[in-house]
């Protein structure tokens, strides 16, 4: 099972990645940005997905 510290680590790594990625890719985006802001950040979504994936793997291995 993933401990809380691992989840924090995963969140911090993905948050740093998406912050840098968004800054890098912003000048190359086409069209207008969305007026409606998302309720969850990309980092939160990736962290939830990663934690769910690890729980599934652990369940299948047991």
Backbone bond lengths (Angstrom), bond angles and torsions (degrees), N, CA, C in turn:
res aa  C-N    CA-C-N  psi(-1)  N-CA   C-N-CA  omega(-1)  CA-C   N-CA-C  phi
1 X - - - 1.449 - - 1.531 109.34 -
2 X 1.317 115.84 141.32 1.463 120.45 179.11 1.524 109.73 -74.94
3 X 1.305 115.86 132.14 1.453 118.78 176.57 1.533 109.15 -85.94
4 X 1.300 115.10 168.22 1.466 120.69 -176.82 1.530 110.61 -62.64
5 X 1.335 116.88 -36.31 1.467 119.79 179.83 1.519 111.41 -63.12
6 X 1.337 117.42 -38.99 1.466 120.41 178.15 1.522 110.36 -64.66
7 X 1.334 116.90 -41.79 1.465 120.02 178.37 1.524 110.77 -61.89
8 X 1.320 116.78 -40.49 1.465 120.33 177.55 1.520 110.71 -64.13
9 X 1.327 116.28 -41.67 1.466 120.16 178.74 1.525 110.97 -62.07
10 X 1.329 116.10 -45.86 1.460 120.54 179.60 1.526 109.88 -61.60
11 X 1.335 117.03 -43.44 1.461 120.31 179.49 1.525 111.30 -62.13
12 X 1.330 117.04 -44.82 1.474 120.43 -178.27 1.524 111.39 -63.36
13 X 1.324 116.31 -41.90 1.464 119.74 -179.76 1.529 110.25 -65.65
14 X 1.330 117.45 -46.54 1.468 119.55 -179.17 1.524 111.14 -68.35
15 X 1.331 117.63 -34.08 1.462 120.05 178.58 1.526 111.07 -65.03
16 X 1.316 117.10 -44.10 1.464 120.46 177.10 1.526 110.78 -62.88
17 X 1.336 116.28 -42.71 1.460 119.69 179.79 1.525 111.00 -61.19
18 X 1.344 117.69 -48.92 1.459 120.24 -176.75 1.526 112.49 -68.88
19 X 1.318 117.66 -31.65 1.461 119.98 176.42 1.528 109.86 -63.15
20 X 1.328 116.14 -48.07 1.468 119.87 179.33 1.525 111.47 -69.12
21 X 1.311 116.82 -39.03 1.464 121.23 -179.62 1.528 111.26 -63.53
22 X 1.331 116.89 -44.24 1.471 120.61 179.84 1.531 111.30 -63.76
23 X 1.335 116.96 -39.59 1.467 120.05 178.37 1.528 111.17 -65.50
24 X 1.335 115.85 -37.70 1.457 120.43 -178.40 1.518 112.05 -72.00
25 X 1.321 117.48 -41.12 1.463 121.12 -172.51 1.534 113.10 -87.82
26 X 1.330 117.41 -16.74 1.472 121.01 -176.08 1.529 113.81 -53.35
27 X 1.332 120.28 -44.36 1.477 119.20 -178.60 1.534 113.67 -66.00
28 X 1.309 117.52 -18.75 1.465 120.79 -175.64 1.523 113.86 -97.97
29 X 1.336 117.89 -1.61 1.464 121.02 -178.72 1.524 110.58 -72.23
30 X 1.316 115.35 142.86 1.456 121.21 177.44 1.525 109.31 -102.80
31 X 1.314 116.77 149.72 1.454 121.13 176.99 1.518 112.63 83.97
32 X 1.319 113.92 -178.27 1.457 120.47 -178.74 1.531 109.93 -87.85
33 X 1.326 116.63 144.83 1.465 118.45 175.32 1.529 110.39 -69.23
34 X 1.304 116.51 155.02 1.454 121.90 -179.16 1.524 110.13 -65.33
35 X 1.323 116.77 140.14 1.464 121.09 177.98 1.527 110.66 -77.29
36 X 1.321 116.27 -29.29 1.463 121.32 -177.79 1.528 109.13 -89.95
37 X 1.316 116.19 120.12 1.447 120.67 179.71 1.535 109.94 -78.22
38 X 1.331 117.45 142.87 1.460 119.27 178.54 1.527 110.98 -68.57
39 X 1.334 115.72 151.67 1.465 119.55 -179.59 1.527 111.31 -82.31
40 X 1.327 117.36 -25.16 1.459 121.47 177.56 1.522 108.82 -120.53
41 X 1.323 115.98 145.13 1.458 118.99 177.60 1.524 109.59 -77.38
42 X 1.320 115.58 162.87 1.461 120.15 177.78 1.524 110.51 -61.15
43 X 1.318 116.48 -36.18 1.457 121.13 -179.25 1.529 111.71 -64.46
44 X 1.328 116.77 -39.26 1.465 120.20 178.03 1.521 111.00 -65.12
45 X 1.312 116.69 -41.19 1.466 120.82 179.84 1.523 110.63 -64.42
46 X 1.330 117.31 -46.01 1.465 121.43 -179.60 1.529 110.34 -64.75
47 X 1.327 118.53 -38.79 1.460 121.54 178.90 1.519 110.98 -63.79
48 X 1.320 117.73 -44.12 1.466 121.35 178.55 1.521 110.31 -63.95
49 X 1.315 116.96 -42.97 1.459 121.24 179.35 1.532 111.07 -62.70
50 X 1.330 116.50 -45.20 1.463 121.00 -178.87 1.526 110.99 -64.74
51 X 1.322 117.58 -44.48 1.464 120.77 179.14 1.531 110.54 -62.67
52 X 1.325 117.19 -41.14 1.467 120.89 178.30 1.516 110.95 -64.32
53 X 1.323 116.93 -39.15 1.459 121.23 179.37 1.532 110.35 -63.69
54 X 1.339 117.23 -45.62 1.459 120.17 179.81 1.523 111.52 -64.29
55 X 1.333 117.91 -37.40 1.465 120.43 177.16 1.523 110.56 -64.99
56 X 1.324 117.33 -39.10 1.468 120.92 178.03 1.527 110.64 -64.51
57 X 1.311 117.10 -43.59 1.463 121.13 179.32 1.518 110.41 -62.17
58 X 1.323 117.14 -44.63 1.463 120.51 178.81 1.519 111.41 -62.59
59 X 1.334 116.85 -38.70 1.463 120.94 178.51 1.514 110.77 -64.40
60 X 1.329 117.16 -42.18 1.458 120.89 -178.93 1.523 112.01 -70.74
61 X 1.320 117.55 -30.78 1.461 119.92 -179.73 1.521 112.65 -78.69
62 X 1.307 117.67 -22.78 1.477 120.67 179.31 1.490 113.81 -76.25
